[in-house]
């Protein structure tokens, strides 16, 4: 199952919508950017850039919106 790390009001919304529209099996882990959750060591282990979105896949982690959207389009046509 895919895991999307996102924060409300961020560009992660596009990835979230794409996953839902594609019917992909996924879960969302909400990051509170205002509280600085993206700077915590647990999240930086997933995305050293400390930004959202991040998508954890079976093959690795995608950390850029365009690569996430391309992955979704190719994986769930």
Secondary structure, DSSP 8 states (H G I E B T S, - for coil): -EEEEE-TTSTHHHHHHHHHHHT--EEEEE--GGGTGGGSHHHHTT-TT--S-EEEETTEEE-SHHHHHHHHHHH--
